[in-house]
Amino acid sequence: MADDDEKNTTETKPKTSNDHRLRVSKNVADDNGTNYSIWSRLMKVQIGSRRVLRHINGNPPPPEPGAADYTEWEETDLIVFSWILDNIETDIFIDFAHHQTAEALWKNLAVTFEGTSDPFLLFDMEEKDENVKQGEQILETYWRHLHGTWIDVDRCQEKLVTCYDKGVDQFGNTSRHAGYSSF
């Protein structure tokens, strides 16, 4: 029984050679970083599915250097670090490889590419959203593109819409405050 308790409290470390490779369909910085939102979501899913999410979110914090489990934590952190670097475009790789932990790397990528609360980025996205046309696309493809731009706009808002019923009013207030179109 004590062995089972120990297994539940220790970190799950990738064990197979397949667990040591992680690829998402696109690298961050494709299209000048405009794919960061989907890239970070896919990376988070992949890292979380390997039960090592703590290495990018810092919860719980890592053990202190010299602690009994620090070496194992550091080895796993280096694996997660390499997964992230493997999914960064080659031309910006050197700008991020100097970080000491996977969490520091993850946070720096967010600061660099996330673009939340950037009024110029938000304006560009809303303008793009207003100019989306169905054209020759089938309805499902058109809806998917339109929905994706709405998600990106919502992500860049200072105050995200908190519930469906209040969403239209919140969006209208945010748009009027920012000087964009309103309902």
GROMACS elastic network, one bead per residue, 0.5 to 0.9 nm:
[ bonds ]
;  ai    aj funct       b0    kb
    1     4     6  0.52164   500
    1     5     6  0.65861   500
    1     6     6  0.89017   500
    2     5     6  0.51309   500
    2     6     6  0.63470   500
    2     7     6  0.87721   500
    3     6     6  0.51196   500
    3     7     6  0.63062   500
    3     8     6  0.88292   500
    4     7     6  0.51269   500
    4     8     6  0.64032   500
    4     9     6  0.89308   500
    5     8     6  0.52167   500
    5     9     6  0.64944   500
    5    10     6  0.88916   500
    6     9     6  0.53263   500
    6    10     6  0.62653   500
    7    10     6  0.54942   500
    7    11     6  0.80930   500
    7    12     6  0.85789   500
    8    11     6  0.78987   500
    8    12     6  0.87315   500
   10    13     6  0.89513   500
   10    69     6  0.81556   500
   11    51     6  0.82739   500
   11    52     6  0.76943   500
   11    69     6  0.88515   500
   11    72     6  0.81862   500
   11    73     6  0.73915   500
   11    76     6  0.87633   500
   12    15     6  0.86273   500
   12    50     6  0.80046   500
   12    51     6  0.62725   500
   12    52     6  0.69063   500
   12    76     6  0.87541   500
   13    50     6  0.81303   500
   13    51     6  0.79167   500
   13    52     6  0.74713   500
   13    72     6  0.81503   500
   13    73     6  0.84961   500
   13    75     6  0.87380   500
   13    76     6  0.61321   500
   14    17     6  0.81894   500
   14    18     6  0.86412   500
   14    19     6  0.53430   500
   14    20     6  0.65901   500
   14    50     6  0.68696   500
   14    51     6  0.84575   500
   14    52     6  0.85326   500
   14    76     6  0.75526   500
   14    79     6  0.84593   500
   15    18     6  0.83641   500
   15    19     6  0.64922   500
   15    20     6  0.78971   500
   16    19     6  0.52364   500
   16    20     6  0.68806   500
   17    20     6  0.52556   500
   17    21     6  0.71868   500
   18    21     6  0.56057   500
   18    22     6  0.80188   500
   19    22     6  0.71476   500
   19    50     6  0.74227   500
   20    79     6  0.67284   500
   20    80     6  0.85489   500
   20    82     6  0.88462   500
   20    83     6  0.78257   500
   21    79     6  0.87582   500
   21    82     6  0.87158   500
   21    83     6  0.67204   500
   21    86     6  0.86669   500
   22    43     6  0.85523   500
   22    46     6  0.72785   500
   22    47     6  0.82904   500
   22    82     6  0.89225   500
   22    83     6  0.55977   500
   22    84     6  0.83301   500
   22    86     6  0.77361   500
   22    87     6  0.81589   500
   23    26     6  0.82422   500
   23    27     6  0.86069   500
   23    43     6  0.82959   500
   23    46     6  0.84439   500
   23    83     6  0.74964   500
   23    84     6  0.89199   500
   23    86     6  0.73517   500
   23    87     6  0.64603   500
   24    27     6  0.70601   500
   24    39     6  0.74395   500
   24    42     6  0.65444   500
   24    43     6  0.67684   500
   24    46     6  0.80833   500
   24    87     6  0.69368   500
   25    39     6  0.83254   500
   25    42     6  0.86017   500
   25    87     6  0.88807   500
   26    29     6  0.88388   500
   26    30     6  0.71348   500
   26    35     6  0.80790   500
   26    38     6  0.88992   500
   26    39     6  0.66911   500
   26    87     6  0.74125   500
   26    88     6  0.87301   500
   27    30     6  0.60286   500
   27    35     6  0.82604   500
   27    36     6  0.85636   500
   27    39     6  0.68628   500
   27    86     6  0.82788   500
   27    88     6  0.50113   500
   27    89     6  0.56943   500
   28    31     6  0.86044   500
   28    32     6  0.84893   500
   28    33     6  0.60007   500
   28    34     6  0.83372   500
   28    35     6  0.64358   500
   28    36     6  0.56417   500
   28    39     6  0.60351   500
   28    40     6  0.79888   500
   28    87     6  0.65243   500
   28    88     6  0.50663   500
   28    89     6  0.61999   500
   28   109     6  0.87851   500
   28   113     6  0.85712   500
   29    34     6  0.69503   500
   29    35     6  0.68108   500
   29    36     6  0.69286   500
   29    88     6  0.69308   500
   29    89     6  0.60810   500
   29    92     6  0.78457   500
   29   113     6  0.79804   500
   30    33     6  0.55985   500
   30    34     6  0.70883   500
   30    35     6  0.64275   500
   30    36     6  0.83857   500
   30    88     6  0.87609   500
   30    89     6  0.70983   500
   31    34     6  0.56342   500
   31    35     6  0.67337   500
   32    35     6  0.78764   500
   32   113     6  0.88739   500
   33    36     6  0.54522   500
   33    37     6  0.87870   500
   33   112     6  0.87453   500
   33   113     6  0.58305   500
   33   114     6  0.83802   500
   34    37     6  0.74614   500
   34    38     6  0.89927   500
   34   113     6  0.75632   500
   34   114     6  0.85552   500
   35    38     6  0.57347   500
   35    39     6  0.59936   500
   35    40     6  0.85347   500
   35   113     6  0.87362   500
   36    40     6  0.57948   500
   36    41     6  0.83744   500
   36   109     6  0.86176   500
   36   110     6  0.81130   500
   36   113     6  0.60601   500
   36   114     6  0.63938   500
   37    40     6  0.54492   500
   37    41     6  0.63547   500
   37    42     6  0.87997   500
   37   113     6  0.83793   500
   37   114     6  0.67998   500
   37   152     6  0.75110   500
   37   155     6  0.84824   500
   38    41     6  0.50754   500
   38    42     6  0.61413   500
   38    43     6  0.85376   500
   39    42     6  0.52082   500
   39    43     6  0.60890   500
   39    44     6  0.85059   500
   39    87     6  0.88008   500
   40    43     6  0.50482   500
   40    44     6  0.59693   500
   40    45     6  0.85319   500
   40   106     6  0.88601   500
   40   110     6  0.83715   500
   41    44     6  0.51087   500
   41    45     6  0.62149   500
   41    46     6  0.86687   500
   42    45     6  0.51165   500
   42    46     6  0.62061   500
   42    47     6  0.86079   500
   43    46     6  0.50540   500
   43    47     6  0.59878   500
   43    48     6  0.82624   500
   43    83     6  0.86789   500
   43    84     6  0.76333   500
   43    87     6  0.85737   500
   44    47     6  0.51504   500
   44    48     6  0.57493   500
   44    49     6  0.82734   500
   44    53     6  0.73055   500
   44    56     6  0.83385   500
   45    48     6  0.51045   500
   45    49     6  0.59170   500
   45    50     6  0.86879   500
   45    53     6  0.88298   500
   46    49     6  0.51968   500
   46    50     6  0.66289   500
   47    50     6  0.53172   500
   47    51     6  0.67348   500
   47    52     6  0.60057   500
   47    53     6  0.57460   500
   47    55     6  0.87914   500
   47    56     6  0.85512   500
   47    80     6  0.73767   500
   47    83     6  0.84527   500
   48    52     6  0.57763   500
   48    54     6  0.84290   500
   49    52     6  0.77609   500
   49    53     6  0.81604   500
   50    53     6  0.77845   500
   51    54     6  0.81339   500
   52    55     6  0.59210   500
   52    56     6  0.80931   500
   52    76     6  0.79389   500
   52    77     6  0.84213   500
   52    80     6  0.77600   500
   53    56     6  0.57021   500
   53    57     6  0.63828   500
   53    58     6  0.81471   500
   53    59     6  0.82032   500
   53    80     6  0.89732   500
   54    57     6  0.50988   500
   54    58     6  0.50275   500
   54    59     6  0.50805   500
   54    60     6  0.62489   500
   54    61     6  0.75419   500
   54    62     6  0.82531   500
   54   103     6  0.82934   500
   55    58     6  0.57486   500
   55    59     6  0.78253   500
   55    60     6  0.88529   500
   55    61     6  0.85414   500
   55    62     6  0.80112   500
   55    73     6  0.87683   500
   55    76     6  0.82339   500
   55    77     6  0.60205   500
   55    80     6  0.70516   500
   55    81     6  0.85409   500
   55   101     6  0.79184   500
   55   102     6  0.59085   500
   55   103     6  0.55721   500
   56    59     6  0.83472   500
   56    77     6  0.88535   500
   56    80     6  0.82319   500
   56    81     6  0.89483   500
   56   101     6  0.85852   500
   56   102     6  0.57885   500
   56   104     6  0.77234   500
   56   105     6  0.82268   500
   56   106     6  0.60111   500
   56   107     6  0.78125   500
   57    60     6  0.82018   500
   57    61     6  0.86540   500
   57   103     6  0.62537   500
   57   106     6  0.83740   500
   57   107     6  0.86157   500
   58    62     6  0.69954   500
   58   103     6  0.65110   500
   59    62     6  0.80049   500
   60    63     6  0.89169   500
   61    64     6  0.89140   500
   62    65     6  0.87789   500
   62    70     6  0.75841   500
   62    73     6  0.71401   500
   62    74     6  0.86308   500
   63    66     6  0.83482   500
   63    67     6  0.63165   500
   63    68     6  0.84782   500
   63    69     6  0.68434   500
   63    70     6  0.54833   500
   63    73     6  0.74793   500
   64    67     6  0.55618   500
   64    68     6  0.89812   500
   64    69     6  0.87444   500
   64    70     6  0.65318   500
   65    68     6  0.86611   500
   65    69     6  0.88648   500
   65    70     6  0.57619   500
   65    71     6  0.80430   500
   66    69     6  0.81988   500
   66    70     6  0.63009   500
   66    71     6  0.80167   500
   67    70     6  0.52177   500
   67    71     6  0.80373   500
   68    71     6  0.73399   500
   68    72     6  0.85513   500
   69    72     6  0.55475   500
   69    73     6  0.62667   500
   69    74     6  0.87419   500
   70    73     6  0.50091   500
   70    74     6  0.60258   500
   70    75     6  0.86021   500
   71    74     6  0.50822   500
   71    75     6  0.61997   500
   71    76     6  0.86809   500
   72    75     6  0.51679   500
   72    76     6  0.62982   500
   72    77     6  0.85431   500
   73    76     6  0.52379   500
   73    77     6  0.60462   500
   73    78     6  0.86728   500
   74    78     6  0.61735   500
   74    79     6  0.87125   500
   74   101     6  0.84247   500
   75    78     6  0.51981   500
   75    79     6  0.65283   500
   75    80     6  0.89379   500
   76    79     6  0.50639   500
   76    80     6  0.63898   500
   76    81     6  0.85607   500
   77    80     6  0.50987   500
   77    81     6  0.59794   500
   77    82     6  0.85455   500
   77   101     6  0.65701   500
   77   102     6  0.59782   500
   77   103     6  0.85263   500
   78    82     6  0.61005   500
   78    83     6  0.86109   500
   78   100     6  0.89506   500
   78   101     6  0.72855   500
   78   102     6  0.70668   500
   79    82     6  0.51384   500
   79    83     6  0.63211   500
   79    84     6  0.88578   500
   79   102     6  0.86349   500
   80    83     6  0.50162   500
   80    84     6  0.64184   500
   80    85     6  0.87448   500
   80   101     6  0.88536   500
   80   102     6  0.61040   500
   81    84     6  0.53079   500
   81    85     6  0.63093   500
   81    86     6  0.86270   500
   81    97     6  0.88845   500
   81    99     6  0.89868   500
   81   100     6  0.87817   500
   81   101     6  0.66786   500
   81   103     6  0.81656   500
   81   105     6  0.74440   500
   81   106     6  0.86043   500
   82    85     6  0.50078   500
   82    86     6  0.59236   500
   82    87     6  0.86449   500
   82   102     6  0.82452   500
   83    86     6  0.51234   500
   83    87     6  0.65970   500
   84    87     6  0.53043   500
   84    88     6  0.67447   500
   84   102     6  0.76704   500
   84   105     6  0.80929   500
   84   106     6  0.77889   500
   85    88     6  0.52797   500
   85    89     6  0.83957   500
   85    93     6  0.68416   500
   85    96     6  0.79631   500
   85    97     6  0.71152   500
   85   105     6  0.87807   500
   86    89     6  0.81819   500
   86    90     6  0.88901   500
   86    93     6  0.87960   500
   87    90     6  0.89394   500
   88    91     6  0.84974   500
   88    92     6  0.71272   500
   88    93     6  0.60390   500
   88    96     6  0.89241   500
   89    92     6  0.57971   500
   89    93     6  0.60899   500
   90    93     6  0.50077   500
   90    94     6  0.78232   500
   91    94     6  0.74327   500
   91    95     6  0.86179   500
   92    95     6  0.54091   500
   92    96     6  0.71258   500
   93    96     6  0.56619   500
   93    97     6  0.61397   500
   94    97     6  0.52912   500
   94    98     6  0.74232   500
   95    98     6  0.72416   500
   96    99     6  0.63486   500
   96   105     6  0.65815   500
   96   108     6  0.77910   500
   96   109     6  0.78419   500
   97   100     6  0.83879   500
   97   105     6  0.77712   500
   98   105     6  0.83902   500
   99   102     6  0.75779   500
   99   103     6  0.88422   500
   99   104     6  0.60921   500
   99   105     6  0.55575   500
   99   108     6  0.86954   500
  100   103     6  0.85735   500
  100   104     6  0.68139   500
  100   105     6  0.76157   500
  101   104     6  0.52616   500
  101   105     6  0.63485   500
  101   106     6  0.86164   500
  102   105     6  0.50830   500
  102   106     6  0.60148   500
  102   107     6  0.85898   500
  103   106     6  0.50072   500
  103   107     6  0.61087   500
  103   108     6  0.85350   500
  104   107     6  0.52303   500
  104   108     6  0.61398   500
  104   109     6  0.86574   500
  105   108     6  0.51836   500
  105   109     6  0.62479   500
  105   110     6  0.87147   500
  106   109     6  0.52659   500
  106   110     6  0.63843   500
  106   111     6  0.88458   500
  107   110     6  0.50475   500
  107   111     6  0.62714   500
  107   112     6  0.86399   500
  108   111     6  0.50487   500
  108   112     6  0.61091   500
  108   113     6  0.85552   500
  109   112     6  0.50481   500
  109   113     6  0.59102   500
  109   114     6  0.75746   500
  110   113     6  0.53681   500
  110   115     6  0.80132   500
  111   114     6  0.59668   500
  111   115     6  0.73285   500
  111   116     6  0.88814   500
  112   115     6  0.73226   500
  113   116     6  0.88016   500
  114   155     6  0.89394   500
  114   156     6  0.82492   500
  115   118     6  0.56159   500
  115   121     6  0.71158   500
  115   122     6  0.87451   500
  115   155     6  0.89449   500
  115   156     6  0.66739   500
  116   119     6  0.85997   500
  116   121     6  0.83982   500
  116   122     6  0.83644   500
  116   155     6  0.66059   500
  116   157     6  0.66951   500
  116   158     6  0.71827   500
  117   120     6  0.89036   500
  117   121     6  0.82229   500
  117   122     6  0.74523   500
  117   155     6  0.84729   500
  117   156     6  0.51441   500
  117   157     6  0.55443   500
  117   158     6  0.50891   500
  117   159     6  0.87759   500
  118   121     6  0.53619   500
  118   122     6  0.60945   500
  118   123     6  0.86159   500
  118   156     6  0.68081   500
  118   157     6  0.81689   500
  118   158     6  0.86274   500
  119   123     6  0.60083   500
  119   124     6  0.85902   500
  119   156     6  0.83082   500
  119   157     6  0.84798   500
  119   178     6  0.78129   500
  120   123     6  0.50616   500
  120   124     6  0.62242   500
  120   125     6  0.86127   500
  121   124     6  0.51178   500
  121   125     6  0.61683   500
  121   126     6  0.86182   500
  121   153     6  0.88353   500
  121   156     6  0.78472   500
  122   125     6  0.50838   500
  122   126     6  0.60949   500
  122   127     6  0.84856   500
  122   152     6  0.86094   500
  122   153     6  0.61833   500
  122   154     6  0.89399   500
  122   156     6  0.61417   500
  122   157     6  0.72836   500
  123   126     6  0.51578   500
  123   127     6  0.60670   500
  123   128     6  0.85158   500
  123   153     6  0.88231   500
  123   178     6  0.89020   500
  123   180     6  0.75358   500
  124   127     6  0.50967   500
  124   128     6  0.60995   500
  124   129     6  0.85252   500
  125   129     6  0.60164   500
  125   130     6  0.85895   500
  125   149     6  0.70296   500
  125   150     6  0.85929   500
  125   152     6  0.74596   500
  125   153     6  0.60978   500
  126   130     6  0.61588   500
  126   131     6  0.86654   500
  126   149     6  0.80960   500
  126   150     6  0.83420   500
  126   153     6  0.66248   500
  126   180     6  0.82603   500
  126   181     6  0.89939   500
  127   130     6  0.51258   500
  127   131     6  0.63585   500
  127   132     6  0.89093   500
  128   131     6  0.51647   500
  128   132     6  0.63764   500
  128   149     6  0.78931   500
  129   132     6  0.54562   500
  129   146     6  0.68705   500
  129   149     6  0.60315   500
  129   150     6  0.72682   500
  129   153     6  0.85092   500
  130   133     6  0.85443   500
  132   135     6  0.89879   500
  132   142     6  0.83727   500
  132   145     6  0.82201   500
  132   146     6  0.69384   500
  133   136     6  0.89513   500
  133   137     6  0.87612   500
  133   142     6  0.76545   500
  133   146     6  0.89107   500
  134   137     6  0.55308   500
  134   138     6  0.75164   500
  134   139     6  0.72940   500
  134   141     6  0.84597   500
  134   142     6  0.54245   500
  134   143     6  0.84702   500
  135   138     6  0.84423   500
  135   142     6  0.84866   500
  137   140     6  0.79975   500
  137   141     6  0.60128   500
  137   142     6  0.58476   500
  138   141     6  0.54703   500
  138   142     6  0.62626   500
  138   143     6  0.86833   500
  139   142     6  0.50770   500
  139   143     6  0.60401   500
  139   144     6  0.85499   500
  140   143     6  0.51154   500
  140   144     6  0.61320   500
  140   145     6  0.87511   500
  141   144     6  0.50717   500
  141   145     6  0.63283   500
  141   146     6  0.86123   500
  142   145     6  0.53105   500
  142   146     6  0.61588   500
  142   147     6  0.85226   500
  143   146     6  0.50437   500
  143   147     6  0.58667   500
  143   148     6  0.83871   500
  144   147     6  0.51626   500
  144   148     6  0.60855   500
  144   149     6  0.87582   500
  145   148     6  0.50956   500
  145   149     6  0.63988   500
  145   150     6  0.87785   500
  146   149     6  0.52951   500
  146   150     6  0.63887   500
  146   151     6  0.88270   500
  147   150     6  0.50478   500
  147   151     6  0.62962   500
  147   152     6  0.87508   500
  148   151     6  0.51374   500
  148   152     6  0.63404   500
  148   153     6  0.87191   500
  149   152     6  0.50304   500
  149   153     6  0.61409   500
  149   154     6  0.85181   500
  150   153     6  0.50833   500
  150   154     6  0.60387   500
  150   155     6  0.84976   500
  151   154     6  0.50701   500
  151   155     6  0.60752   500
  151   156     6  0.87344   500
  152   155     6  0.50742   500
  152   156     6  0.64123   500
  152   157     6  0.89150   500
  153   156     6  0.52694   500
  153   157     6  0.64616   500
  154   157     6  0.53022   500
  154   158     6  0.86654   500
  154   159     6  0.84588   500
  154   160     6  0.59545   500
  154   161     6  0.72655   500
  154   171     6  0.87992   500
  155   158     6  0.82368   500
  155   159     6  0.89638   500
  155   160     6  0.68525   500
  156   159     6  0.86128   500
  156   160     6  0.80485   500
  157   160     6  0.56352   500
  157   161     6  0.85513   500
  157   174     6  0.79393   500
  158   174     6  0.84603   500
  159   162     6  0.82808   500
  159   170     6  0.82614   500
  159   171     6  0.89341   500
  159   174     6  0.77307   500
  160   167     6  0.88115   500
  160   170     6  0.82386   500
  160   171     6  0.84063   500
  161   164     6  0.76080   500
  161   166     6  0.74688   500
  161   167     6  0.52170   500
  161   168     6  0.83063   500
  161   170     6  0.61991   500
  161   171     6  0.69289   500
  162   165     6  0.88878   500
  162   166     6  0.72829   500
  162   167     6  0.67371   500
  162   170     6  0.83644   500
  163   166     6  0.56197   500
  163   167     6  0.57290   500
  164   168     6  0.77334   500
  165   168     6  0.73390   500
  165   169     6  0.84244   500
  166   169     6  0.55229   500
  166   170     6  0.60662   500
  166   171     6  0.86013   500
  167   170     6  0.50932   500
  167   171     6  0.60033   500
  167   172     6  0.84526   500
  168   171     6  0.51473   500
  168   172     6  0.60460   500
  168   173     6  0.85779   500
  168   183     6  0.84311   500
  169   172     6  0.50357   500
  169   173     6  0.60885   500
  169   174     6  0.85178   500
  169   183     6  0.87701   500
  170   173     6  0.51787   500
  170   174     6  0.61057   500
  170   175     6  0.85219   500
  171   174     6  0.51055   500
  171   175     6  0.60019   500
  171   176     6  0.85513   500
  171   182     6  0.82045   500
  171   183     6  0.87858   500
  172   175     6  0.51162   500
  172   176     6  0.61195   500
  172   177     6  0.85009   500
  172   181     6  0.81989   500
  172   182     6  0.52974   500
  172   183     6  0.59246   500
  173   176     6  0.52248   500
  173   177     6  0.60592   500
  173   178     6  0.85322   500
  173   182     6  0.77770   500
  174   177     6  0.51098   500
  174   178     6  0.60704   500
  174   179     6  0.85363   500
  174   180     6  0.84392   500
  174   182     6  0.86796   500
  175   178     6  0.51306   500
  175   179     6  0.60637   500
  175   181     6  0.60125   500
  175   182     6  0.57090   500
  175   183     6  0.87256   500
  176   179     6  0.50871   500
  176   180     6  0.58234   500
  176   181     6  0.66520   500
  176   182     6  0.57424   500
  176   183     6  0.88815   500
  177   180     6  0.76532   500
  178   181     6  0.88420   500
  179   182     6  0.85272   500
